[in-house]
């Protein structure tokens, strides 16, 4: 077997096609857009590459056939926020062969060790956690936009190599029209009746304000997590500008206390319900026409909750319940809404408060992804991600 570093446009294209060929007979597989993968490794698109590093490899068998791929990277903004300097590996695909998998894993390990890392997490993204994060280990349904889909045997390849489970990631599901439990609704109404609190959905005419409200809540609620840095104004604007073409302002909600932002729930139409019809991974003219047609005919009936949070000082008061109830009053029974299902992605098992919240409003675990960690010092004690109290 031969390991080849991706260093030409032709090899970058082959890096994409390794996965496409492997899954061509799997009816659940939805091909990612080529640009969504390529942009991760493009310094013009991924600002992390200005002071961080990434590398890709393709693995070929003795006949020259591609049988696997992988990437390794160091995010210098987060690598040293862990107990030991930790790099990442991701975009892993491989035939069901442990020897082949080990070659790919070893390539990542050796490259990271040479650069001072003492562990690697995988499979993860070289960037934010909202995309390409975690290995699918349960719920082998069609993937949500930006989430990994893989064969079930991948888990064994990781575990046989020596990866340990760092944390589970749960995608929750519920029907949009399912009633919110009465006990939960009563708790919410106590907050709604408090005039200091208010709840409303986004207005795209005032996108700049809502972008800053999003950043404020995010930094209060997420920046304390291990491996997560504060979000800058530019980063927040980048997130919203990326979402802008697909935003449905009716399913993005904010909570305020004396007009200060204290919570948000951001959902978007589940894009893979439409991208599955694009087929060739390119949003060229033909791809855009197919996307627009299937959007027009109402092919997307799923809301995709991408992020949900309450600032620490307003947690456990019922604010999250009130925001959900108020959104429900607007969304449920609204005939102009095309949505039937709601998937909420993803909630780590290190966040039991959020898990309980989603379960209390009728959500149940639909898919499970896992983030694994491999310690290069095999005598060092392995510990899972810290629970958020």
C-alpha positions in Angstrom: 0.0 0.0 0.0 1.2 3.5 -0.8 0.4 6.7 1.1 0.3 9.8 -1.1 0.2 13.4 0.1 -2.3 15.6 -1.6 -0.3 18.4 -3.2 -1.9 18.9 -6.7 -5.4 19.9 -7.9 -5.7 16.4 -9.4 -5.0 14.8 -6.0 -7.4 17.2 -4.3 -10.1 16.0 -6.6 -9.2 12.4 -6.0 -9.4 13.1 -2.2 -13.1 14.0 -2.8 -13.8 11.0 -5.1 -12.4 8.4 -2.7 -15.5 8.8 -0.6 -17.9 9.2 -3.5 -16.9 5.9 -5.0 -16.9 4.1 -1.7 -20.5 5.1 -0.9 -22.1 5.0 -4.4 -24.3 2.0 -3.6 -25.4 3.3 -0.2 -28.9 4.8 -0.5 -28.4 6.9 2.6 -25.3 8.6 1.4 -25.6 12.3 0.3 -22.6 13.7 -1.4 -21.2 16.8 0.3 -20.6 19.8 -1.9 -17.1 19.9 -3.2 -16.5 23.5 -2.1 -17.5 22.6 1.5 -14.6 20.2 1.7 -12.1 22.1 -0.5 -12.7 25.3 1.4 -11.4 23.7 4.6 -8.0 23.3 3.0 -7.9 26.6 1.1 -6.0 29.4 2.8 -8.1 32.0 1.0 -11.3 30.5 2.6 -10.1 29.1 5.9 -8.4 31.8 8.0 -7.0 29.2 10.4 -4.4 28.3 7.7 -2.8 31.7 8.2 -1.0 30.4 11.3 -2.0 26.8 11.6 -1.2 23.7 9.5 -3.1 21.0 7.6 -2.2 18.0 5.4 -4.1 15.4 3.4 -3.3 11.9 2.2 -4.7 9.3 -0.1 -4.0 5.6 0.4 -3.7 3.3 -2.7 -3.5 -0.4 -2.9 -0.9 -2.4 -4.9 -2.9 -1.9 -8.1 -3.1 1.8 -7.7 -6.7 1.9 -6.6 -7.6 4.5 -3.9 -8.7 2.7 -0.8 -8.7 5.4 1.9 -8.1 9.0 2.7 -7.4 11.2 5.8 -6.4 14.7 6.9 -4.4 15.9 9.9 -4.3 19.5 11.3 -3.3 21.7 14.1 -5.6 24.5 15.2 -3.1 26.7 17.1 -6.0 28.6 18.7 -7.2 25.5 20.6 -4.4 23.0 20.5 -2.9 24.0 23.8 -6.2 24.6 25.6 -6.3 20.9 26.6 -4.4 19.1 29.3 -1.9 18.1 26.6 -1.3 19.8 23.2 -3.9 18.1 21.0 -4.2 18.1 17.2 -6.9 16.7 15.0 -7.5 14.2 12.3 -10.6 14.0 10.1 -12.1 13.4 6.7 -11.3 9.7 7.2 -12.6 7.1 4.8 -11.2 3.6 4.5 -12.0 0.1 3.3 -12.8 -2.4 6.0 -9.1 -3.3 6.5 -7.4 -2.6 9.8 -3.9 -2.5 8.2 -5.0 0.2 5.8 -6.7 2.2 8.6 -3.6 1.9 10.7 -1.4 3.4 7.9 -3.8 6.4 7.8 -3.9 6.8 11.6 -0.1 6.5 11.9 0.4 9.1 9.2 -1.6 11.6 11.3 0.0 10.6 14.6 3.6 10.9 13.2 2.9 14.3 11.5 1.3 15.7 14.7 4.1 14.4 16.9 6.7 16.0 14.8 4.9 19.3 15.5 4.8 19.0 19.2 1.3 17.4 19.7 0.8 14.8 22.4 -2.7 13.6 21.3 -5.1 13.7 18.4 -8.9 14.0 18.3 -10.9 12.5 15.5 -12.6 12.5 13.3 -13.1 16.3 13.6 -13.1 19.4 11.4 -10.2 21.8 10.9 -12.4 24.6 12.1 -15.7 25.0 13.9 -17.6 22.2 15.5 -20.7 22.8 13.5 -19.4 20.7 10.6 -17.6 17.4 10.0 -17.3 16.6 13.7 -17.6 13.1 15.0 -17.9 9.5 13.8 -21.4 8.2 13.2 -21.9 5.2 15.5 -25.7 4.9 15.8 -28.6 6.0 13.7 -27.4 5.3 10.1 -29.9 7.5 8.4 -29.2 10.1 5.6 -26.8 12.7 7.0 -27.7 16.2 7.9 -25.9 19.0 6.1 -22.3 19.2 7.2 -22.3 16.1 9.3 -20.3 12.9 8.8 -21.9 9.8 7.4 -19.9 6.6 7.4 -20.1 2.8 7.4 -20.7 1.1 10.8 -17.4 -0.7 10.7 -15.4 2.5 11.1 -16.0 2.5 14.9 -14.1 -0.8 15.1 -11.2 0.6 13.1 -10.9 3.5 15.5 -11.2 1.4 18.6 -8.8 -1.3 17.4 -6.2 1.3 16.8 -6.5 2.5 20.4 -8.7 5.6 20.2 -10.8 6.2 23.3 -14.3 7.8 23.5 -13.8 11.5 24.4 -17.5 12.4 24.1 -20.7 11.4 22.4 -22.7 13.8 20.3 -26.4 13.4 20.1 -28.8 14.5 17.3 -32.3 14.8 18.7 -35.6 14.5 16.8 -39.2 15.5 17.3 -42.2 16.2 15.2 -42.9 20.0 14.9 -46.5 19.6 15.8 -46.0 17.3 18.8 -47.4 19.1 21.9 -45.0 20.5 24.5 -45.6 18.6 27.8 -48.0 20.6 30.0 -45.6 20.6 33.0 -43.0 22.3 30.9 -45.4 24.7 29.4 -46.6 25.8 32.9 -42.9 26.5 33.9 -42.5 28.5 30.7 -45.6 30.7 31.2 -44.2 31.9 34.5 -41.2 33.4 32.7 -43.4 34.7 29.8 -45.5 36.6 32.3 -42.4 38.4 33.7 -42.3 41.7 31.8 -38.5 41.8 32.0 -38.3 38.9 29.6 -39.2 39.1 25.9 -38.9 36.6 23.0 -39.0 37.2 19.2 -37.7 35.8 16.0 -35.1 37.3 13.9 -35.8 40.1 11.5 -33.4 40.0 8.5 -33.8 43.8 8.1 -31.8 44.2 11.3 -29.3 41.4 10.7 -26.4 43.3 12.2 -28.1 43.6 15.6 -29.1 40.0 15.8 -25.6 38.9 14.8 -24.1 40.9 17.7 -26.8 39.4 20.0 -25.8 35.9 18.9 -22.2 36.7 19.5 -22.9 38.0 23.0 -24.8 34.9 24.1 -22.3 32.6 22.5 -19.3 34.1 24.2 -21.0 34.0 27.6 -22.2 30.4 27.2 -19.5 28.6 25.1 -16.2 30.3 25.6 -15.7 28.5 28.9 -15.9 25.1 27.2 -12.6 23.2 26.7 -11.2 23.9 23.2 -13.5 26.8 22.5 -12.4 30.3 22.0 -14.4 33.6 22.1 -16.1 34.6 18.9 -15.0 37.9 17.3 -17.3 40.3 15.5 -15.8 39.3 12.2 -16.4 35.6 13.0 -20.0 36.2 14.0 -20.6 38.2 10.8 -19.0 35.4 8.8 -21.4 32.9 10.3 -24.5 35.0 9.6 -23.3 35.9 6.1 -22.9 32.2 5.4 -26.4 31.5 6.6 -28.0 34.6 5.0 -29.0 33.0 1.7 -30.9 30.2 3.5 -32.2 31.9 6.6 -35.8 31.5 7.4 -36.2 34.3 10.0 -39.3 32.6 11.5 -37.3 29.7 13.0 -34.4 31.8 14.5 -35.5 33.0 18.0 -33.9 35.1 20.7 -34.6 35.7 24.4 -34.0 39.0 26.1 -33.9 40.2 29.7 -34.5 44.0 29.9 -33.6 44.0 26.2 -30.2 42.3 26.9 -29.7 39.1 24.8 -29.7 36.0 27.1 -30.6 33.2 24.7 -31.1 32.0 21.2 -32.3 29.1 19.1 -31.0 29.0 15.5 -32.6 26.6 13.1 -32.4 26.5 9.3 -34.1 24.4 6.6 -32.2 21.1 6.5 -30.2 21.6 3.3 -29.3 18.0 2.6 -33.0 17.5 1.8 -32.2 19.6 -1.2 -28.5 19.0 -1.9 -29.2 15.3 -2.4 -30.7 16.2 -5.7 -27.7 18.2 -6.8 -25.8 14.9 -7.3 -22.4 15.9 -8.7 -21.3 17.9 -5.7 -21.2 21.2 -7.7 -23.4 24.2 -7.3 -23.0 25.1 -10.9 -25.9 26.4 -13.0 -27.5 23.0 -13.4 -27.0 22.3 -9.7 -28.5 25.6 -8.7 -31.5 25.0 -10.9 -32.1 21.6 -9.4 -31.7 23.1 -5.9 -34.2 25.9 -6.6 -36.7 23.5 -8.2 -36.8 21.1 -5.3 -36.9 24.0 -2.8 -39.9 25.4 -4.7 -41.8 22.0 -4.7 -41.4 21.8 -1.0 -38.9 18.9 -0.8 -37.5 20.3 2.5 -39.8 19.6 5.4 -37.2 19.4 8.1 -36.0 22.2 10.4 -32.4 21.7 11.5 -31.6 23.2 14.9 -27.9 24.1 14.6 -27.3 25.9 17.9 -29.2 26.6 21.1 -28.0 28.3 24.2 -28.9 30.4 27.3 -26.3 32.5 29.2 -25.2 30.9 32.4 -26.9 33.5 34.7 -30.3 32.7 33.2 -30.1 28.9 33.0 -32.4 26.7 35.2 -35.0 29.5 35.5 -37.2 28.3 32.7 -36.0 30.8 30.1 -35.2 28.1 27.6 -38.6 26.6 28.1 -40.2 30.0 27.6 -38.3 30.6 24.3 -39.4 27.2 23.0 -43.0 27.7 24.0 -43.2 31.2 22.5 -41.6 29.9 19.2 -44.0 27.0 19.3 -47.0 29.3 19.5 -45.8 31.0 16.3 -44.7 27.9 14.4 -47.2 25.2 15.3 -50.4 25.3 13.3 -48.9 28.0 11.0 -50.0 26.8 7.5 -47.3 28.9 5.8 -44.7 26.8 7.5 -43.5 23.7 5.4 -41.8 22.0 8.3 -42.9 18.6 9.7 -39.8 17.4 11.5 -37.2 19.0 13.7 -33.7 17.6 14.2 -31.4 19.3 16.7 -27.7 18.9 16.1 -25.6 18.3 18.1 -25.5 18.1 21.9 -22.5 16.6 23.6 -22.9 14.2 26.5 -20.7 16.6 28.5 -23.7 18.9 28.6 -26.4 17.1 30.6 -28.4 20.3 31.2 -29.0 20.7 27.5 -29.8 17.0 27.0 -32.4 17.1 29.8 -33.9 20.3 28.3 -34.4 18.8 24.8 -35.8 15.6 26.3 -38.2 17.5 28.4 -39.7 19.2 25.3 -40.2 15.8 23.6 -36.9 15.3 21.8 -35.4 11.8 21.6 -32.0 10.7 20.4 -32.0 10.0 16.7 -28.3 9.7 15.8 -25.1 9.4 17.8 -21.7 10.6 16.6 -18.6 10.2 18.7 -15.4 12.2 19.1 -12.5 10.0 19.9 -9.1 10.9 21.4 -5.8 9.1 21.0 -3.0 9.8 23.5 0.5 9.3 22.1 1.8 8.4 25.5 0.0 5.1 25.9 0.9 5.0 29.7 -0.9 8.2 30.4 -4.4 8.0 32.0 -7.2 8.6 29.5 -10.0 11.0 30.7 -13.2 11.9 29.0 -14.4 15.4 28.3 -15.3 17.3 31.4 -19.0 17.6 32.3 -20.4 21.1 32.2 -22.1 21.7 35.6 
